[in-house]
Amino acid sequence: MRPKTLFAFICHTVLWPGLGLLTIGCSDSHRAALNKQVVVYTSVDDVFARPICEQFERDTGIKVLLVPDTEETKSTGLLNRLIAEKERPQADVFWSGDPVRAAILKSKGVSAAYRSPTAEGMLADYSDSEGYWTGLSARARVIIYNKNLVPEDQKPRSINDLADARFKGKVCIANPLFGTTSMHAAALFQVLGDDKAREFFQSLTENDVKILSSNGEVRRRVAAGEFSIGLTDTDDAHVAIQEGKPIGVVYPDADGRGTLVVPNAAVLIAGGPNPDAGRQFIDYLLRPETELALAKSEAAQMPLRPGVRPPEGVTPITSLKVMDVDYQKLADKLEELSRGFLKEWVDQNK
């Protein structure tokens, strides 16, 4: 290779860890090429996120480099990666499976404010008021029970029933250091207060509640009859029902503190390599058509836009008694708990 050609090659390529060789440069044609791709980190299950990304590629011609999280470290793994990459961002968008991780990115200066024109009509309570993340299709935290093991008149109705003696040794939850279970734990501390929340977790210990690796494992093992009840999300519950498993679903505390709702969150990363494509991807996520696709999928997610048909068998968000939480305050509480009480509790209950 001649020196001039070699210099041009070096000038226009860079090895990007985890994503391979990507082109960089200053020419208009090079910038145009870059805008034909978008790097999306997501903690949404790959089986649900990838079809949306593939349809975006077909509709726009923009290539999506999708980087998923693992089931066991859901949300937390990519969150830490985004924070570590803050000075040299590699992602354009974080499609988060919950708003708490999005709120943490806002507090650490990793995200950029963006108010998408396609967000008009969304329920405003499920988005950041300053535009640092926008909520879309939501799940709810539910209790599932095995109908072969739990009679209908004895089914759980409240989160408190996880500590009921009649279910001693028969309850499972996902690791509360990760994913939506961590958000749920922080929410309980917010609505109950620290003292009562600690008492609740101690009551779970006394009831021999089993900590599993993920919400998916909770679904599988309750469906298999290894546990009578478990705490998981509506998408996992829906999958079990679609598979014909003997699963019943309870939206807990409908006559009390309410059920925790967990919207997805679309986050624009500050200083990302493809900002225009990043904004275009977020616009696409927030369309009614995307919410409808997620509602019709196995994820069975609840639309946050009135007028979009909710999935069959899932209670519409407008019909739920929703737990009243502040997502930004949950972010601060979760960071505190993950370093302190929750980590200690998990270590003690392994």
C-alpha positions as CSV (number, residue, x, y, z in Angstrom):
1,M,0.0,0.0,0.0
2,R,1.4,3.4,-1.0
3,P,2.0,5.9,1.9
4,K,-0.7,8.3,0.8
5,T,-3.2,5.5,0.5
6,L,-2.2,4.0,3.8
7,F,-2.6,7.4,5.5
8,A,-6.1,7.8,4.0
9,F,-7.0,4.4,5.4
10,I,-5.7,5.2,8.9
11,C,-7.5,8.5,8.8
12,H,-10.8,7.0,7.9
13,T,-11.0,4.0,10.1
14,V,-10.9,3.3,13.8
15,L,-11.3,0.1,15.8
16,W,-14.3,0.6,18.0
17,P,-14.3,-1.9,20.9
18,G,-17.2,-4.3,20.8
19,L,-18.5,-3.0,17.5
20,G,-15.6,-3.5,15.0
21,L,-14.2,-1.2,12.4
22,L,-16.2,2.0,11.8
23,T,-15.3,4.8,9.4
24,I,-14.6,8.3,10.5
25,G,-13.6,11.4,8.6
26,C,-14.3,15.0,7.7
27,S,-15.7,14.8,4.1
28,D,-19.3,15.3,3.4
29,S,-19.6,11.9,1.8
30,H,-18.1,10.3,4.9
31,R,-20.5,12.1,7.2
32,A,-23.4,10.9,5.0
33,A,-22.1,7.3,5.3
34,L,-22.0,7.6,9.1
35,N,-25.6,8.9,9.2
36,K,-26.6,5.6,7.6
37,Q,-26.1,3.8,10.9
38,V,-27.2,4.2,14.5
39,V,-25.7,2.4,17.6
40,V,-28.5,1.3,20.0
41,Y,-27.8,-0.2,23.4
42,T,-30.9,-1.9,24.8
43,S,-31.9,-3.7,28.0
44,V,-35.2,-4.7,26.3
45,D,-35.2,-8.5,25.5
46,D,-33.6,-9.0,22.1
47,V,-36.5,-11.0,20.8
48,F,-38.7,-7.9,21.2
49,A,-36.2,-5.2,20.3
50,R,-34.7,-6.7,17.2
51,P,-37.8,-6.9,15.1
52,I,-38.4,-3.2,15.7
53,C,-34.8,-2.4,14.7
54,E,-35.1,-4.5,11.6
55,Q,-38.2,-2.8,10.5
56,F,-36.6,0.6,11.2
57,E,-33.7,-0.5,8.9
58,R,-36.2,-1.4,6.1
59,D,-38.2,1.8,6.5
60,T,-35.3,4.2,6.7
61,G,-32.2,2.5,5.1
62,I,-30.3,3.2,8.3
63,K,-28.3,0.3,9.7
64,V,-28.9,-0.5,13.4
65,L,-25.9,-1.8,15.4
66,L,-27.9,-3.3,18.3
67,V,-26.0,-4.1,21.6
68,P,-28.3,-6.0,24.0
69,D,-27.8,-6.6,27.7
70,T,-27.7,-10.0,29.3
71,E,-30.8,-11.4,31.1
72,E,-28.9,-11.8,34.4
73,T,-27.5,-8.2,34.5
74,K,-30.5,-6.6,32.7
75,S,-30.1,-2.8,32.6
76,T,-27.2,-2.7,35.0
77,G,-24.5,-4.0,32.6
78,L,-25.2,-1.5,29.9
79,L,-25.8,1.3,32.4
80,N,-22.3,0.9,33.7
81,R,-20.9,0.7,30.2
82,L,-22.6,3.9,29.2
83,I,-21.3,5.7,32.3
84,A,-17.8,4.4,31.6
85,E,-18.0,5.6,28.0
86,K,-19.2,9.1,28.9
87,E,-16.1,10.9,27.7
88,R,-16.0,9.0,24.4
89,P,-19.6,7.8,23.7
90,Q,-20.0,4.8,21.5
91,A,-23.8,4.6,21.6
92,D,-26.3,7.0,20.1
93,V,-29.4,5.7,21.8
94,F,-30.2,3.7,25.0
95,W,-33.5,1.9,24.7
96,S,-34.0,1.1,28.3
97,G,-36.5,-1.4,29.6
98,D,-37.2,0.9,32.6
99,P,-37.0,4.6,33.4
100,V,-34.8,4.4,36.4
101,R,-31.7,3.6,34.5
102,A,-32.6,6.5,32.2
103,A,-32.9,8.8,35.2
104,I,-29.5,7.7,36.4
105,L,-27.9,8.6,33.0
106,K,-29.5,12.0,33.3
107,S,-28.1,12.6,36.7
108,K,-24.6,11.6,35.6
109,G,-24.7,13.8,32.5
110,V,-24.6,10.9,30.0
111,S,-27.9,11.7,28.2
112,A,-29.0,14.7,26.1
113,A,-32.4,16.4,26.2
114,Y,-34.5,15.6,23.1
115,R,-38.2,16.3,22.7
116,S,-39.3,14.1,19.8
117,P,-42.2,15.4,17.7
118,T,-43.7,11.9,17.6
119,A,-44.0,11.9,21.4
120,E,-47.1,14.1,21.1
121,G,-50.1,12.4,22.7
122,M,-48.1,10.1,25.1
123,L,-49.1,10.1,28.7
124,A,-46.8,12.7,30.2
125,D,-46.5,11.2,33.6
126,Y,-44.2,8.5,32.2
127,S,-41.6,10.7,30.7
128,D,-38.9,13.1,32.0
129,S,-40.3,16.6,32.3
130,E,-37.1,18.1,30.9
131,G,-36.9,15.8,27.9
132,Y,-33.9,13.6,28.9
133,W,-35.9,10.4,28.4
134,T,-39.3,9.7,26.9
135,G,-41.5,6.8,28.1
136,L,-43.2,4.4,25.7
137,S,-44.9,1.0,25.9
138,A,-45.0,-0.2,29.5
139,R,-45.1,-3.4,31.6
140,A,-46.5,-3.8,35.1
141,R,-45.0,-5.7,38.0
142,V,-47.3,-8.6,38.8
143,I,-47.5,-11.7,41.0
144,I,-47.9,-14.9,39.1
145,Y,-49.2,-18.2,40.7
146,N,-49.4,-21.8,39.6
147,K,-53.1,-22.6,39.4
148,N,-52.4,-26.3,40.1
149,L,-50.8,-25.4,43.4
150,V,-52.8,-22.3,44.5
151,P,-56.7,-22.5,44.7
152,E,-58.4,-19.4,43.2
153,D,-59.8,-18.4,46.6
154,Q,-56.2,-18.4,48.1
155,K,-54.4,-16.6,45.4
156,P,-52.1,-13.7,46.5
157,R,-53.5,-10.1,46.2
158,S,-50.7,-8.0,47.6
159,I,-46.9,-7.8,47.6
160,N,-47.3,-8.5,51.4
161,D,-48.5,-12.0,50.5
162,L,-45.0,-12.9,49.4
163,A,-44.3,-13.0,53.2
164,D,-47.5,-14.9,54.1
165,A,-46.8,-18.1,56.0
166,R,-49.1,-20.1,53.7
167,F,-46.5,-19.6,51.0
168,K,-43.4,-20.3,53.2
169,G,-40.6,-21.7,51.0
170,K,-42.8,-21.5,47.9
171,V,-42.0,-17.9,46.7
172,C,-39.4,-16.8,44.2
173,I,-38.2,-13.4,43.0
174,A,-35.5,-12.2,40.6
175,N,-32.3,-10.8,42.0
176,P,-33.2,-7.3,43.3
177,L,-29.9,-5.9,42.3
178,F,-30.8,-6.0,38.6
179,G,-33.6,-5.2,36.2
180,T,-37.2,-4.3,37.1
181,T,-36.9,-6.1,40.4
182,S,-34.3,-3.6,41.5
183,M,-36.6,-0.8,40.5
184,H,-39.5,-2.4,42.3
185,A,-37.4,-2.7,45.5
186,A,-36.5,1.0,45.3
187,A,-40.2,1.9,44.8
188,L,-41.1,0.0,47.9
189,F,-38.6,2.0,49.9
190,Q,-40.1,5.2,48.4
191,V,-43.7,4.4,49.2
192,L,-43.3,2.5,52.5
193,G,-40.3,4.5,53.9
194,D,-37.0,2.9,54.8
195,D,-38.0,1.3,58.1
196,K,-41.1,-0.5,56.8
197,A,-39.3,-1.5,53.6
198,R,-36.5,-3.1,55.5
199,E,-39.1,-4.9,57.7
200,F,-40.7,-6.2,54.5
201,F,-37.4,-7.6,53.1
202,Q,-36.7,-9.2,56.5
203,S,-40.1,-10.8,56.3
204,L,-39.2,-12.3,52.9
205,T,-36.1,-13.8,54.5
206,E,-38.2,-15.3,57.3
207,N,-40.5,-16.8,54.7
208,D,-37.7,-18.5,52.9
209,V,-38.2,-16.6,49.7
210,K,-35.8,-17.8,46.9
211,I,-33.7,-15.4,44.9
212,L,-33.4,-16.5,41.2
213,S,-31.3,-15.1,38.4
214,S,-34.0,-13.3,36.4
215,N,-37.7,-12.6,35.8
216,G,-37.6,-15.2,33.1
217,E,-36.4,-17.9,35.5
218,V,-39.2,-16.9,37.9
219,R,-41.7,-17.5,35.1
220,R,-40.2,-20.8,34.2
221,R,-40.0,-22.2,37.7
222,V,-43.5,-21.1,38.8
223,A,-44.9,-22.6,35.6
224,A,-43.1,-25.8,36.3
225,G,-44.5,-26.1,39.8
226,E,-41.2,-25.7,41.6
227,F,-42.7,-22.6,43.3
228,S,-46.3,-21.6,44.0
229,I,-45.9,-17.9,43.4
230,G,-43.4,-15.4,42.0
231,L,-42.9,-11.7,41.3
232,T,-42.2,-10.8,37.7
233,D,-43.4,-8.6,34.8
234,T,-46.4,-8.7,32.6
235,D,-44.4,-9.7,29.5
236,D,-43.1,-12.8,31.3
237,A,-46.6,-13.7,32.5
238,H,-48.0,-13.3,29.1
239,V,-45.4,-15.6,27.6
240,A,-46.2,-18.3,30.1
241,I,-49.9,-18.0,29.3
242,Q,-49.3,-18.1,25.6
243,E,-47.3,-21.3,26.2
244,G,-50.3,-22.9,27.8
245,K,-48.8,-23.0,31.3
246,P,-51.1,-23.1,34.4
247,I,-50.3,-19.5,35.3
248,G,-52.6,-17.0,37.0
249,V,-51.8,-13.3,37.1
250,V,-52.5,-10.7,39.9
251,Y,-52.0,-7.0,39.6
252,P,-51.0,-6.5,43.3
253,D,-52.4,-4.0,45.8
254,A,-55.2,-2.8,43.5
255,D,-57.1,-1.7,46.6
256,G,-54.1,-0.1,48.2
257,R,-50.8,1.3,47.2
258,G,-51.3,0.2,43.6
259,T,-49.3,-1.7,41.0
260,L,-45.9,-0.5,39.8
261,V,-45.8,0.4,36.1
262,V,-42.5,0.2,34.2
263,P,-42.4,2.1,30.9
264,N,-39.6,1.7,28.4
265,A,-37.5,4.8,28.0
266,A,-35.9,6.2,24.9
267,V,-32.7,8.1,25.7
268,L,-30.5,10.1,23.4
269,I,-26.8,9.8,24.4
270,A,-24.9,13.1,24.6
271,G,-22.1,13.3,22.1
272,G,-23.0,10.0,20.4
273,P,-21.3,9.4,17.0
274,N,-24.5,9.5,14.9
275,P,-26.8,12.1,16.6
276,D,-29.1,12.7,13.6
277,A,-29.7,9.0,13.2
278,G,-30.1,8.7,16.9
279,R,-32.9,11.2,17.0
280,Q,-34.5,9.6,14.0
281,F,-34.5,6.2,15.8
282,I,-36.1,7.7,18.8
283,D,-38.8,9.3,16.6
284,Y,-39.4,5.9,15.2
285,L,-39.7,4.2,18.6
286,L,-42.3,6.7,19.8
287,R,-44.7,6.3,16.8
288,P,-48.1,4.7,17.5
289,E,-47.1,1.9,15.1
290,T,-44.2,0.9,17.3
291,E,-46.4,0.8,20.4
292,L,-49.0,-1.2,18.5
293,A,-46.3,-3.7,17.4
294,L,-45.0,-4.1,21.0
295,A,-48.6,-4.6,22.2
296,K,-49.2,-7.3,19.5
297,S,-45.9,-9.1,20.2
298,E,-45.3,-11.7,22.9
299,A,-44.1,-8.8,25.1
300,A,-47.8,-7.7,25.3
301,Q,-46.8,-4.2,26.4
302,M,-49.3,-1.6,27.4
303,P,-49.3,1.5,25.1
304,L,-48.8,4.9,26.7
305,R,-50.6,6.6,23.9
306,P,-54.4,6.7,24.3
307,G,-56.1,5.2,21.2
308,V,-53.5,2.5,20.6
309,R,-55.2,-0.9,21.2
310,P,-53.8,-2.6,24.3
311,P,-52.9,-6.3,24.1
312,E,-55.5,-8.9,24.8
313,G,-55.4,-10.4,28.3
314,V,-53.4,-7.4,29.7
315,T,-55.1,-4.7,31.8
316,P,-54.9,-1.3,30.0
317,I,-52.8,1.2,31.9
318,T,-55.8,3.5,32.2
319,S,-57.6,0.8,34.1
320,L,-54.9,0.1,36.7
321,K,-54.5,1.5,40.2
322,V,-50.9,2.7,39.6
323,M,-48.3,3.0,42.3
324,D,-47.4,6.7,42.7
325,V,-43.6,7.0,42.4
326,D,-41.1,9.6,41.3
327,Y,-38.8,7.9,38.8
328,Q,-36.0,10.4,39.2
329,K,-36.0,9.9,43.0
330,L,-36.1,6.2,42.5
331,A,-32.8,6.5,40.6
332,D,-31.1,8.1,43.5
333,K,-32.6,5.6,45.9
334,L,-31.6,2.6,43.8
335,E,-28.0,3.7,43.7
336,E,-28.0,4.0,47.4
337,L,-29.7,0.6,48.0
338,S,-27.5,-1.2,45.4
339,R,-24.4,-0.3,47.3
340,G,-25.9,-0.8,50.7
341,F,-29.0,-2.6,52.0
342,L,-30.0,-4.6,48.9
343,K,-26.5,-5.9,48.3
344,E,-26.3,-7.0,51.9
345,W,-29.7,-8.6,51.8
346,V,-28.9,-10.5,48.6
347,D,-25.6,-11.7,50.1
348,Q,-27.4,-12.9,53.2
349,N,-30.1,-14.8,51.3
350,K,-28.0,-16.6,48.6
